[in-house]
Amino acid sequence: MAQAIETIVSAASPNLRAIDILCYRGIAHEEYLLRVCPAADSSRGSALPIPSDPELETTSASVQDIDTLTMRFGAWLADQLIDRIGVEIVTCDPTPLGRTQTLTTRLVTDAETPITVDRTRSQSQLATYLDGLLERSIPHVARTIIAPAGSGTYHVEQQVGQFSPQARTLQRRDLARHSTQDTAPSLAAQYDTDAITSTWELLTEDGWNPKTRASHSPCQPTLHRQPGAGATASTLVDLCTQQLEYQRLLGTLGDPQPLAEQYDALAYSPTLEVEAASLTSMLGLVWGYDTPAWETQHDFDRRPPILESLALLRSAPGTDETAGHNPRVPAGDQMSNTLWTPAPATTADWPTPSLGSGKLGPAQPGVTRRAIKRLREYGDSLSLAATSGVDTPWAIAERRPPDGDSSIIVVDDDGTVPPGELIAAASHGVETHAITVVTEAQAAAERAATILREPFVEAADTETVLYPRTARHWVTSGHVAVVPREMPLQWRIDPDGTVRLYAADACLASGTVWGDPLRPTVPFDDPSTPLRWVAPESSPVVRTTDGVARDQYDTSAALAAQYRSLPLPAVPARRWWSPRATCLSLGPDGPSVVDPRRRFGRHEESLETALKEFVTTYTCQAETTLTASTIATACRRLLWPQSATVVSQAELKRSMTALSRRTTGPTHTESALSGPDTVTLTQRGWIYPDTTADRPAAPFADATAAGTPVASLAETLAVAPDYK
């Protein structure tokens, strides 16, 4: 392979820009796709002179359908490679590989001079690494871009991606899991030189704790490092988890400039300059016959690219050229045909045939179908029937990852799911109170993350204002609780778990999260209370709590003009969803995660700011007291998993102690004793209790109903909430 490329480059220079090689595990053996990129000023088809046009065995297209450059490059390559290797011209559809990113690693260097890699084994370093993946039945995709650099050297980009549920990297915590599960030698380790490392090695070496968390040419290696600051763990984490590197691997990244800008901040170059003799270490073929890979990945919705043969340039003796291809199934049978059509930038990289139009899947919104597809690519299994017991109509499925907790899925394509219903789904869905919110737009994912980070309207001095539900209302004994339509309502909860309903400054009802039902707080015969009750009748009658009829209306519409139903409170099962929430955006650039947790820098003042915000947000005046150690532990649990730096428990406790000693007031802390282990907070407690064995996740379940006449009446009388 190296000799063939060197020969072609020597013959075609300076007309040749680069050669792009994509190899991946096929159905029966390894597939190698090569593409030539001519120099920008070269006329079409003139970059590769050959004595005469080759003889082609046409399989599914006429020769006229193949551009001259591709035809000549294929013929030249077939002439250079040994006869055992067959060569054909194909189109490639990468859709089955999926749009959800997986673990990618890229070779990088800090060398300022060309690199020499000695080949000491019968196989190349790349082939040795790929053989190791095949032995472990791990599907993979490797991409190498080679461009002549002058003076007998080459610029090389090399990436390898693993396609298995164990190598998924949609979220930062996936990196931690992978670091503990994959102990095999890395790609960079195969080269055994100090001049070559990788983004993965840099990430683990740069202080990241594994227990925490322009040109549109597809072939031009334009990611050269520019002078910049030292490597930062945050940038490396982004490079390992974001879409740009994954798109570059598959050849679907149009403009590489955003990716190049990320590397500008690193002291390493994503493009290596190597001596010509080193190409034999960075290329090489891996056969991989009869080695299972894709079929061993159960419940993993990814497959090799679809190849359609256009012309056979040379047969491989004894080989069925189509045996290793992933054939395109008839329209209507392929899920990827209906769930994702590649963007125009995709077709600019690898020739992609148009997708056939077939039957669509179930009659579901497009974003819901894409959500199911992306999560299955991620390795999750989904149960659409597991939400029957979830007390909100917005939950559409239960998500079960290969390892980890199950979660309820809520699809919020445009950010219109009411906050109370997001909280209800997270609280009532599964025992772990976990939730995955899928959105179409990034802004909608950020909105959901904000709500789940602080699942309440605001925290007051002694009580916390809760969001109202929109799908559940206070119903009891076949009657709907109502108040005058223009009366403002507000649900609050205190640190002891008592929930109260206020109309202006008057408390109308109360209950507790410990199982005490909602009850009116005013005497039944008090004429001043605005609380009334109404049953679903043709001529509804408004009654007091003790059953005395006060008013009668001809229709429900006439009643709705005067009275409103009372939405139940969205009582969170948690003070915050961390790490139990995933907000997944399915935008045009591919899936991305917005995490609900706060982030902070490595500087002490930023850590202090985070502590102050934590105390102000999640504690309030209470009869109980919290120690500095308790607050530090909880704050670390919230912040640490998504931080690119290690958050020390001891440092948090020291900062909390120092903060308590020099500040006072209702939202701050002060020292009670001189010893740091006995520092207490001044009458500060958690704003409300988390769910425990004694605290049900769905309080007041007996005060609601769904799908009944009384529930329909409550919905008719509902008023859109005013969160202000």
Residue pairs with C-beta under 8 A, 6 or more apart in sequence:
1 21
1 81
1 283
1 284
1 285
2 279
2 280
2 282
2 283
2 284
3 80
4 77
4 80
4 81
5 19
5 146
5 279
5 283
6 276
6 279
7 80
8 16
8 19
8 36
8 48
8 73
8 76
8 77
8 80
9 16
9 19
9 148
11 48
11 49
11 76
12 47
12 48
12 49
13 148
14 39
15 38
15 39
15 42
15 46
15 47
15 48
16 36
16 37
16 38
16 39
16 47
16 48
16 148
17 37
17 38
17 39
17 40
17 147
17 217
17 219
17 220
18 36
18 37
18 145
18 146
18 147
18 155
18 217
18 219
18 220
18 221
19 34
19 35
19 36
19 37
19 145
19 146
19 147
19 219
20 34
20 35
20 36
20 37
20 143
20 144
20 145
20 218
20 219
20 251
21 32
21 33
21 34
21 143
21 144
21 145
21 146
21 283
22 32
22 33
22 34
22 35
22 92
22 141
22 142
22 143
22 251
22 350
23 30
23 31
23 32
23 33
23 130
23 141
23 142
23 143
23 286
24 30
24 31
24 139
24 140
24 141
24 142
24 304
24 305
25 31
25 133
25 134
25 139
25 140
25 141
25 288
25 291
25 293
25 294
25 304
26 288
26 304
26 324
26 325
26 326
27 294
27 304
27 323
27 324
27 325
27 326
28 289
28 290
28 323
28 324
29 287
29 288
29 289
29 290
29 323
29 324
30 130
30 285
30 286
30 287
30 288
30 324
31 304
31 305
31 307
31 324
31 325
32 285
33 90
33 92
33 350
34 73
34 77
35 70
35 73
35 218
35 219
35 350
36 47
36 48
36 69
36 70
36 73
36 219
37 217
37 218
37 219
37 220
38 44
38 46
38 47
38 69
39 47
40 217
44 67
44 68
44 69
45 67
45 68
45 69
45 72
47 69
48 69
48 72
48 73
48 76
50 72
50 75
50 76
53 71
53 72
53 75
54 71
54 72
54 74
54 75
54 78
54 313
56 63
56 66
56 71
56 89
56 311
56 312
56 313
57 311
57 312
57 313
57 315
58 310
58 311
58 312
59 88
59 309
59 310
59 311
59 312
60 308
60 309
60 310
61 310
61 311
63 71
63 311
65 310
66 89
66 310
66 311
70 89
71 89
71 311
74 87
74 88
74 89
74 311
74 313
75 313
77 87
78 87
78 313
78 314
81 87
83 314
83 317
84 316
84 317
85 285
85 314
85 316
86 312
86 314
86 315
86 316
86 319
86 321
87 312
87 313
87 314
88 309
88 310
88 311
88 312
88 313
88 314
88 321
89 309
89 310
89 311
89 313
90 307
90 308
90 309
90 310
90 325
91 307
91 308
91 310
91 350
91 351
91 352
91 353
92 305
92 306
92 307
92 350
92 351
92 352
93 305
93 306
93 307
93 308
93 328
93 342
93 350
93 352
93 353
93 355
94 250
94 251
94 252
94 305
94 342
94 346
94 350
94 352
95 305
95 306
95 336
95 337
95 340
95 342
95 355
96 302
96 303
96 304
96 305
96 306
96 326
96 336
97 141
97 163
97 250
97 302
97 303
97 304
97 305
98 163
98 301
98 302
98 374
98 377
99 340
99 374
99 377
99 590
99 591
100 168
100 170
100 374
100 375
100 377
100 378
100 590
100 591
101 169
101 170
101 241
101 242
101 243
101 245
101 246
101 590
101 591
102 161
102 162
102 163
102 164
102 167
102 168
102 169
102 246
103 161
103 162
103 167
103 168
103 169
103 174
103 178
103 240
104 159
104 160
104 161
104 169
104 240
104 245
104 246
104 249
105 159
105 160
105 161
105 186
105 187
105 188
105 198
105 199
105 200
105 240
106 157
106 158
106 159
106 198
106 199
106 239
106 245
106 270
107 156
107 157
107 158
107 159
107 187
107 188
107 191
107 196
107 197
107 198
107 272
108 196
108 197
108 198
108 199
108 202
108 263
108 266
108 268
108 269
108 270
108 272
109 115
109 195
109 196
109 197
109 268
109 269
109 272
110 195
110 197
110 267
110 268
110 269
111 195
111 272
111 273
113 273
114 149
114 153
114 273
114 274
114 275
115 193
115 195
115 196
115 272
115 273
115 274
115 275
115 278
116 274
116 275
116 277
116 278
117 125
117 191
117 193
117 196
117 274
117 278
117 281
117 282
118 281
119 125
119 280
119 281
121 128
123 131
123 284
124 280
124 281
124 282
124 283
124 284
125 190
125 191
125 192
125 281
125 282
126 142
126 144
126 158
126 187
126 190
126 281
126 282
126 283
126 284
127 284
127 285
127 286
128 190
129 160
129 185
129 187
129 190
130 140
130 142
130 160
130 286
130 288
131 286
131 288
132 184
132 185
133 140
133 162
134 286
134 288
134 291
134 293
135 291
136 184
137 291
137 292
137 293
137 296
138 162
138 163
138 164
138 167
138 293
139 162
139 163
139 164
139 293
139 294
139 297
139 302
139 304
140 160
140 161
140 162
140 163
141 160
141 161
141 163
141 249
141 250
142 158
142 159
142 160
142 161
143 157
143 158
143 159
143 160
143 248
143 249
143 250
143 251
144 156
144 157
144 158
144 159
144 282
144 283
145 155
145 156
145 157
145 158
145 219
145 220
145 221
146 154
146 155
146 156
146 279
147 154
147 155
147 156
147 219
147 220
147 221
148 154
148 155
149 155
149 273
152 275
152 276
153 273
153 274
153 275
153 276
154 273
154 274
154 276
154 279
155 221
155 271
155 272
155 273
156 221
156 271
156 272
156 273
156 274
156 279
156 282
157 221
157 223
157 270
157 271
157 272
158 187
158 272
158 282
159 245
159 248
159 249
160 187
160 249
161 167
161 246
161 249
163 297
163 302
164 297
164 300
164 379
165 297
165 299
165 300
165 378
165 379
165 402
166 177
166 178
166 181
166 182
166 402
167 178
167 182
168 174
168 378
168 379
169 175
169 178
169 240
169 241
170 241
170 378
170 584
170 591
170 593
171 241
171 582
171 593
171 595
172 213
172 237
172 241
172 595
172 641
172 642
173 213
173 579
173 641
174 241
175 203
175 210
175 213
175 237
175 240
175 241
176 210
176 211
176 212
176 213
177 403
179 204
179 210
180 210
186 198
186 200
186 201
187 198
188 196
188 197
188 198
188 200
188 201
189 201
191 281
196 272
197 268
199 236
199 239
199 240
199 245
200 240
202 231
202 236
202 266
202 268
203 233
203 236
203 237
203 240
204 210
206 231
206 232
206 233
206 236
207 233
207 645
207 646
208 233
208 236
208 237
208 644
208 645
209 646
212 640
212 641
212 642
212 643
212 646
212 647
213 237
213 640
213 641
213 642
213 643
213 644
214 222
214 255
214 256
214 257
215 222
215 255
215 256
215 257
216 254
216 255
216 345
216 348
218 251
218 253
218 348
218 349
218 350
220 256
221 271
222 256
222 257
222 260
223 256
223 259
223 260
223 263
223 269
223 270
223 271
224 260
224 269
224 270
224 271
225 263
225 264
225 266
225 267
225 268
225 269
225 270
225 271
226 264
228 264
228 265
228 266
228 267
229 265
229 267
230 266
230 267
231 265
231 266
231 267
231 268
232 265
232 266
232 644
233 644
233 645
234 644
235 262
235 265
235 266
236 266
237 644
238 262
239 245
239 262
239 263
242 592
243 589
243 590
243 591
243 592
244 253
244 258
244 259
244 262
245 259
246 590
247 253
247 590
248 256
248 259
250 349
251 346
251 349
251 350
252 342
252 343
252 345
252 346
252 349
253 259
253 345
253 349
254 345
254 348
254 349
259 270
260 270
263 269
263 270
274 282
294 302
294 303
294 304
299 376
299 379
299 380
299 381
299 402
300 376
300 377
300 379
301 335
301 373
301 376
301 377
302 377
303 326
304 325
304 326
305 326
305 350
306 325
306 326
306 327
306 328
307 325
307 326
308 328
308 353
309 321
309 322
309 325
312 321
315 321
328 334
328 353
328 356
330 356
330 358
331 337
331 356
331 357
331 358
331 359
332 358
332 359
333 358
334 358
335 361
335 373
336 373
337 355
337 356
337 358
338 358
338 359
338 360
338 361
338 369
339 361
339 369
339 370
339 373
340 370
340 373
341 355
342 352
342 355
343 588
346 352
361 369
362 369
365 411
365 413
367 411
367 413
367 438
367 439
367 440
367 586
368 396
368 411
368 438
370 586
371 409
371 411
371 438
371 584
371 586
372 382
372 397
374 584
374 586
374 591
375 382
375 399
375 409
375 436
375 584
376 382
378 401
379 401
379 402
380 399
380 400
380 401
380 402
381 399
381 400
382 397
382 398
382 399
382 400
382 409
383 397
383 398
383 400
384 396
384 397
386 397
386 398
387 395
387 396
387 397
387 398
387 408
387 429
390 408
390 425
390 428
390 429
391 424
391 428
391 472
391 698
391 701
391 704
391 706
392 421
392 424
392 425
392 428
392 471
392 472
393 421
393 471
394 410
394 411
394 412
394 417
394 421
394 422
394 425
394 471
395 408
395 409
395 410
395 425
395 429
396 409
396 410
396 411
397 408
397 409
398 406
398 407
398 408
398 409
398 429
398 430
399 406
399 407
399 408
399 409
399 436
400 406
405 430
405 432
405 434
405 580
406 430
406 432
406 434
407 429
407 430
407 432
407 434
407 435
407 436
407 580
407 582
408 425
408 426
408 429
408 430
408 434
408 435
408 436
409 435
409 436
409 437
409 438
410 417
410 421
410 422
410 425
410 435
410 436
410 437
410 438
411 437
411 438
411 439
412 422
412 437
412 438
412 439
412 444
412 448
413 438
413 439
413 440
413 441
413 444
414 439
414 440
414 441
414 444
415 439
415 441
415 443
415 444
415 447
415 448
417 437
417 448
418 467
418 469
418 470
418 471
418 721
419 451
419 455
419 467
419 570
419 723
420 467
420 468
420 469
420 470
420 567
420 569
420 570
420 721
421 469
421 470
421 471
421 570
422 435
422 437
422 448
422 451
422 452
422 455
423 451
423 452
423 455
423 467
423 570
423 571
423 572
424 469
424 471
424 472
424 570
425 435
426 433
426 434
426 435
426 452
426 455
426 572
426 573
426 574
426 577
426 580
426 581
427 433
427 570
427 571
427 572
427 573
427 574
427 691
427 697
427 698
428 573
428 697
428 698
429 435
432 580
433 573
433 574
433 577
433 580
433 691
433 697
434 577
434 580
434 581
435 452
435 577
435 580
435 581
435 582
436 581
436 582
436 583
436 584
437 445
437 448
437 449
437 452
437 581
437 582
437 583
437 584
438 584
438 586
439 445
439 448
439 583
439 584
439 585
439 586
440 585
440 586
440 587
441 585
441 587
442 585
442 587
442 592
442 594
444 585
445 583
445 584
445 585
445 592
445 593
445 594
446 583
446 594
448 583
448 594
448 596
449 581
449 583
449 594
449 595
449 596
450 596
451 467
452 576
452 577
452 581
452 583
452 596
453 576
453 577
453 578
453 596
453 597
453 598
454 576
454 617
455 467
455 570
455 572
455 574
455 575
455 576
455 577
456 464
456 465
456 466
456 467
456 493
456 572
456 687
457 465
457 466
457 467
457 723
458 464
458 465
459 465
459 616
459 617
459 618
459 620
459 687
460 492
460 620
461 620
461 621
461 666
462 494
462 495
462 620
462 621
462 622
463 492
463 493
463 494
463 500
463 620
464 492
464 493
464 494
464 620
464 687
464 688
465 490
465 491
465 492
466 491
466 492
466 493
466 499
466 569
466 570
466 571
466 572
467 491
467 569
467 570
467 721
467 723
468 489
468 491
468 567
468 568
468 569
468 570
468 721
469 567
469 568
469 569
469 570
470 567
470 718
470 720
470 721
471 706
472 567
472 568
472 704
472 706
473 480
473 481
473 565
473 566
473 567
473 568
473 704
473 711
473 714
473 715
473 717
473 718
474 480
474 481
474 509
474 518
474 565
474 566
474 567
474 568
474 700
474 703
474 704
474 714
475 481
475 703
475 704
475 705
475 710
475 711
475 714
476 518
476 702
476 703
478 535
478 536
478 710
479 533
479 534
479 535
479 543
479 710
480 533
480 534
480 535
480 536
480 565
480 710
480 713
480 714
480 717
481 509
481 531
481 532
481 533
481 565
481 566
482 531
482 532
482 533
482 534
482 542
482 563
482 564
482 565
482 566
482 717
483 489
483 503
483 508
483 530
483 531
483 532
483 563
483 564
483 566
484 530
484 562
484 563
484 564
485 560
485 561
485 562
485 563
485 564
485 719
487 503
487 504
487 530
487 564
488 503
488 504
488 722
489 501
489 502
489 503
489 566
489 567
490 501
490 502
491 499
491 500
491 501
491 502
491 569
492 499
492 500
492 502
493 499
493 500
493 513
493 569
493 571
493 687
493 688
494 500
494 622
494 688
495 620
495 622
495 623
495 624
495 685
495 686
495 687
495 688
495 689
496 512
496 622
496 689
497 512
497 513
497 514
497 688
497 689
497 695
498 510
498 511
498 512
499 510
499 511
499 512
499 513
499 518
499 569
499 571
499 699
499 700
500 507
500 509
500 510
500 521
501 507
501 508
501 509
501 510
501 518
501 566
501 569
502 508
503 530
506 522
506 529
507 521
508 520
508 521
508 522
508 529
508 530
508 531
509 518
509 519
509 520
509 521
509 531
510 518
510 519
510 521
511 517
511 518
511 519
511 699
511 700
511 703
512 699
513 571
513 688
513 689
513 695
513 696
513 699
514 694
514 695
514 699
515 696
515 699
517 700
517 702
517 703
518 700
518 703
520 529
520 531
520 545
522 528
522 529
522 531
522 545
524 544
524 545
524 546
525 544
525 546
529 544
529 545
531 545
532 542
532 543
532 544
532 550
532 563
533 542
533 543
533 544
533 545
534 540
534 541
534 542
534 543
534 559
534 563
534 713
534 717
535 541
535 710
535 713
536 556
536 709
536 710
536 712
536 713
539 552
539 553
539 554
539 555
540 552
540 553
540 556
540 559
540 713
541 549
541 551
541 552
541 553
542 549
542 550
542 551
542 552
542 553
542 559
542 563
543 549
543 550
544 550
551 562
553 559
553 562
556 713
556 716
556 717
557 716
559 717
560 716
560 717
563 717
564 717
564 718
564 719
565 713
565 714
565 715
565 717
565 718
565 719
567 718
567 721
568 700
568 703
568 704
569 700
571 688
571 699
571 700
572 688
573 690
573 691
573 697
574 580
574 690
574 691
575 618
575 686
575 687
575 688
575 690
576 596
576 597
576 618
576 638
577 596
578 596
578 597
578 637
578 638
578 641
579 597
579 641
579 642
581 595
581 596
582 593
582 595
583 593
583 594
583 595
583 596
584 591
584 592
584 593
585 591
585 592
585 593
585 594
595 642
597 638
597 639
597 641
597 642
598 610
598 613
598 638
598 639
599 639
599 642
599 643
600 606
600 607
600 609
600 610
600 639
600 643
602 645
604 655
607 647
607 651
607 652
607 655
608 655
608 659
610 635
610 639
611 631
611 635
611 652
611 655
611 656
611 659
612 659
612 668
614 631
614 634
614 635
614 638
614 639
615 631
615 659
615 667
615 668
615 669
615 681
615 684
616 667
618 634
618 686
618 687
619 626
619 631
619 681
619 684
619 685
619 686
619 687
620 684
620 685
620 687
621 666
621 683
621 684
621 685
622 683
622 684
622 685
622 686
623 683
623 685
624 685
625 680
625 681
625 682
625 683
625 684
625 685
626 680
626 681
626 684
626 685
626 686
627 678
627 679
627 680
627 681
628 653
628 656
628 657
628 660
628 669
628 676
628 679
628 680
628 681
629 653
629 656
629 677
631 656
631 681
632 649
632 652
632 653
632 655
632 656
633 649
635 652
635 656
636 647
636 649
636 652
639 647
640 646
640 647
653 676
654 676
656 669
656 679
657 671
657 676
657 679
659 668
659 669
660 668
660 669
660 670
660 671
660 679
660 681
661 670
661 671
661 679
663 669
663 670
664 670
664 682
668 682
669 679
669 681
669 682
669 684
670 681
670 682
671 679
672 678
672 679
672 680
672 682
673 679
673 680
689 695
691 697
704 711
705 711
705 714
